Amino acid sequence: MWYIFFPGGNYMKQMHLRVDDALYEELNTYSVETEQSMQACVREAVVYYITDKKKKQIPILKSQFTFIDLFAGIGGMRLAYENVGGRCVYSNEWNKYSQQTYYANFGEQPEGDITKVDAKTIPDHDILVAGFPCQPFSIAGVSKKISLGRKTGFEDKTQGTLFFDVCRILKEKRPKAFMLENVKNLKSHDKGRTFKTILESLDELKYKVFFAVLDGQNFVPQHRERIIIVGFDMERYGDDIEFDFDITPVNPKPVMRDILEKKVDDKYTLSDNLWTYLQNYAAKHRAAGNGFGYGIAPLDGVSRTISARYHKDGSEILIAQKGKNPRRLTPRECARLQGFPESFVIPVSDTQAYRQFGNSVVVPLIENVAKLIVEKIDLLESDVQNEKRKAI
């Protein structure tokens, strides 16, 4: 008999479960293979079962386009694409806590390890969406092939990285377009070799590529620069494609006080020891001529960039308090800082919530880009239909 825990609110609910010996052995083997607890394995199985049943029972609503959500996190990009008329037909995210948040908000469990997913099993879709992790590419094998006069392709250059999985899915499914999101420093990562390899690989796959660094502060009170890479299928549309990141900032621009809660628990106030440490740390770096240190967010301005490390001390974005030490943002305020709606459920601990929102995207910024991509696809499809009519 096991106690199996399921997320509910900000806590876990438990239930008893009995299984026969054969099933127990199967679960035990799977537990060892996946390096998960038996409890986690059973929860995963139940969630997948419920998700599959829901998909079969719920009628497919008419949508403007379909998309898949890779390296999905907690679904920030899914929210953005659904807001402009899209329907998500597949999602993938390996982190179990992010899976919990995703399930709480979308009613489905993202598939796990993307490296083990057969691209043929992924549903057809119009747009591939991915916030893939940034990894260095090994160029040793590629350099050897070049020295021997042999051709190299994206499979040689990107094998072993998670970007390779994006490429193999693009190759297999040929979506009309894709959108990739990453940190601004992707362009300079590994002395520029990473970004060069990415562009070469996408070009080899016959996609016309456009990219720009966009700042989230046009939509939320946070300075957050991210690189957005967009591509359109040249096998379908030809290479005479133009695309502009002509985003439309919100007006008036929101400021920090717009996202703050009226009453905040004292647990978010920094302890005397932590506040003293942060002040001393900042003073030491100022004396050395460095700019490192905590940041008090201006109430009528924008904050620094929130990151996954925010759970450690909250130092990059602190809120001043009268007669008290500064405080961290609450998880709900972090959600607002990234442009998530008030209805977004936060079923995990504060620590996990900080990590998740720190790793997520500015939803309204991605929504703006999504709208531009969909509009461009509509124009390109119209041109394709016109050419077909002329050929008749």
N, C-alpha and C positions, 0 to 999 in steps of 0.2 A: 504494500500500500504506500502511495506517495502523497505528499502535499504538493499540489500544482498551483502556482501562483499566476494570476492574470491581472494586468493593469486595470485600475479603476480609479479615476480621479488622480490624486497624487500619491496613491498607495496601491498595494497589491492585494487582491482577493485570493483566497485559497479554496481548493476543493480536493476531495479524496479521489484516488483512482486505483482500481485493481486491474491487473492484466495477467494473462496466463503465462506460463514459463517460456513458451516459444516466442511470444511477442516481446517479453522482457529481454530475451537474448538478442533479438533483432535490434531493439532500442539501445541496448548496451553497446552492441557493435557500432551502431551509427553514432552513438555518443563519443566513442573513442576516435572514430574516423574524423568527426567534425570538431573534436576538441571542445565539446559543449557538455554541460551537465545534462543528466537524464531529464530533469525538470524542463530545461530550455528546449530540448528536443521534442518533448510532448507538446509543449505550448506552441512550438513552431508548426507541428503537424496539425494541431487543432485549428490554428489560424489559417493555414493554407486550405484546409478542408472547408472552413466557413467562407473564405474568400471565393473559392471555386464554385460553391453552391450559389453564392450571391450573383456571380457573373452569369450563371445559367438561368437564374430566375428573373433578374432585372432586365426589362426590355431595353434594347439599344436605342437611345434617343438620337434623333437626327442632329448631326453636328456639321460645322463648316469644314472641318479637317480633322485628321487623326495625328497623334504624336506619341512618341515613347519618351520615358523619363529615366535616363541613365545617371548613375551616381546621384540618386534622387535626394539624398539627405532627408529632410522632413517635408519636402514637396513644395518648396517656394516657387520653383519654375513651373511645376504642374499648376499651381494656383494661377500663375500669370497666363499660361496658355489656355487654361479653361476659361479665364475671364474674357478672352477674345474669340470664344466660340469653338475651342478645340475639345476633342475627346481623347483621353489617355487610354491607350490599348495595351500598354506594358510598362512596368516600372521595375527598377533594380537598385538595391541598396544593401550593402553587407552589414552595416552596423546595427546591432540588435536593438539599441535604444532608439535610434532614428526610425527603425522599422516600427517600433511601438507607437511613436508619435504619428508616423505616416498612417498606420492602421486606424488610430483614433480619429483621424481627420478625413480619411478617404475610404475607409471601410475595406481596404485591401492590403495584403502583405506584399511588399516588393520582393522579388526573387533575390536570392543571395549572391554568392560569388560570381561575378560577371565573367571571370576567366573560364568558368566551367559551363557556361551557357552556349548551347549550339545556336548559332545565329539563324539557322533555318527555322527554329521553333519560335522565333520572335514574330509577332503578327506584322503584316504589311502596315505601313504608315506613311503619312505625308511628310512629317518633319521629325528628325531625330534631335532630341534635346539632351545635353549632357554638361554637367559641371565636373569634368574629369580632373583627378589629382595631377599635379605637376611632378614629373619624374625625369631624371637625366637619362638620355639614351646612350647606350654603349655603341661607340663607333669603331671599336677595334676590328670586329669581323667585317664591317662594311669597308673599312680602309684596306683590308687585305684583299677583298674582292676587286676593289678599284685598281689596286696595284697589279692584279693579275689580268686586268682588262675585262672583267666580268661586270655585267649589269647588276644593279641593286634596285630593290623596290621597297615599298613601305613595310613588307613582311620582314625584310632583312633589317631595316633601320629601326623599326618600332617594336619588334618581338620582345616580350618580357616586360613591357610597360602597359599600363591600363589604357593608354591612348591607342595601342594596337587593337584593343577590343572595340573601340569606337570605329576604327578603320575597317575591321573585318565585318562589322554589322553594316556599315555603309556599303561595302562591296557586295554583300549578300542581298540586302533589301532595297538598295537604290532608292531611298526616299527623295522626294522632290527637293528638299532643302534640309539643312541642319543648322543648329545654333549651339556653339560651345562657349562656356564661361570659365574664366580662370583669373588668378591674381594678376595684377598689372605687371609684376616682375617676370611673368612668363617670357616676355620678349627678350629679357637679358639673362634668363636662366641658363646656366652652364655656358656662359660667354656667348649667348645667342644661338648656340647649336640646337638646343631643344626646339625653339620656335622655327628655325630654318627647316628642321626635319619635319615638323608638323605641317608647314606650308607645302613642302615638297610632296609629302605623302597624300595630302588632300588634292593636290594638283594631279598626281598620278591616278587618283581615283576619278578624275574627270569632273571635279567640282570647281566652279568659279568662286573664289574666296575673297571675302572682304573682312576687315577687322578694324576695331577702334577701341580706345580706352575711354570708358564712360564713367561719370561720377554720380553716385547715388544721391548726392546732396541736392540734385535737381528735383528730387521727389520726397526725400525724408531728411530730417535734421542730422545727417551723418555724412562726413567726408569719406567716401568709400569708392575708390577707383578700381575698376575691374576691366579686363580685356574681354571683349565679345567678338567671337569669330563666327561669321555667317557664310554659308556656302549654298550654291544652287547647282542642280544637276545639269552639266553641259551636254550629256548624252540626250537629254530630253529637250533642253531649251537652246542649245548652241552656246557659243562663247561670247556672243554680243549681249552681255548682261551688265546692267549698271545698278548699283545699290548705294543708298546714302543712309547713314545713321542719323536721320533727321528727327531726333526725339523732341517731344514737346514737354518742357518742364512744367510742373504745376505752378499755379500763381493764385495767391501768394505762396511763397516757399515756406514750408513748416519750420518751426524752431523748436528747440529742446523743451520748452515749457509746455508745448502742445501735446507731448507724449507722456508727461509725468502724471503719476497717480496722486490723488489728493491725500490719501492716508497710506503710509508705508510702515510695515513692521520694523521694530527696532533691530531685528536680526540683520538687516541690510546695512546698518551703520557700522563703519570700521571700528575695530577695537583700538584702544589706546596704543597697544603694542604695534599693531599693524600700521596705524597712522604715523606713529613716530618713525618706524622703519622706512616708510615710503618717503617721508620728508627728508630723512638723513640720506637716503639713497639718491634723491634728486639733487640735494645740496652737493654731494660728492661729485656727481657728474657735471653739475654746473661749474664747479671749481676746475674741472678738467677740460672745460670748454665743450662739453657734449650736451645734447639736447634731451637726453633721456630723463624720464621721470613721470610722475603721475600727471593726469590732466583733469582739471576741474572744468566741466562742460559749461559754456556760457548759456544761460537760460534763453537769451534772445538770439542765439546763434546755432552753429552746428557742432557736433561732437567729433572726436577722433573716430577712427575705424574700430569697430568692435571686432574682436578676434576670438578664436576658440579658447584662448588662454584666459579669457575674462573671468572664468570661475576661480582662478587662483587668488586674485586680490582685487580685481575690478579697477586696477590703477589707471587704465587708459581713459576710462570715462567715469568720473566721480561727480556726484551732485552735492553742492555745498548746502549745509544746514545751519540755521541760526542756533548758537549755543551748543552745538554738537559737532562731533567729527563728521566728515563727509560720509556719504553712503554710496553703495553700489546701486545700479539700476536693478529693478525687479525683473524676473523673467518676462512678465507681461510688457514692461517698458521696453525690453530688448526686442520683443516681437513687434511692437509698434515702430521701433527704430529701424527695423528692416521692412516695414510696410505690410506686415501681416494683418489680416482683419481681426476685429475683436472676437469673432466667433471661433478663432483658431484655438483648438484644444491643446493644453500643455499637460500631458499625463505623466511626465517624468520628474525626477528630482531637480532642484535648482541647478546643481552641478551639471547634469546632463543637458538641461535646457540652455544654460549659458554656452556650452560647447556647440549645441545644435544651431542656435541662432547666430553664434559667431562664425559658423561655417556656412551659413545660408546666404541667400541673395536678397537684394532689394527688390521686392516683388513688383512694385509699380514700374521700376526701370525695365525689368525683364518683360513686363506686360507691354510696355511701349515698343520695345524692339520686336516682340512677337507680332504686334499689330502691323509693323512695317514689313516683316517677312511675309505675313499672310497676304497683305495687299500686293506685294511684288509677285508672289505665286499666282494670284488671281490674274494679274496682267500678263504674266508669261503663259499661263494656260489659255488665256484669250487669244494670244498670238499663235499658239500651237493649233487651236481650233480653226482660226482664220486660214492658216497655211493648208490645213487639211481640206477646207472647203474650196480653196483655190485649185488644189490638186485634182478635185473631182471633175 
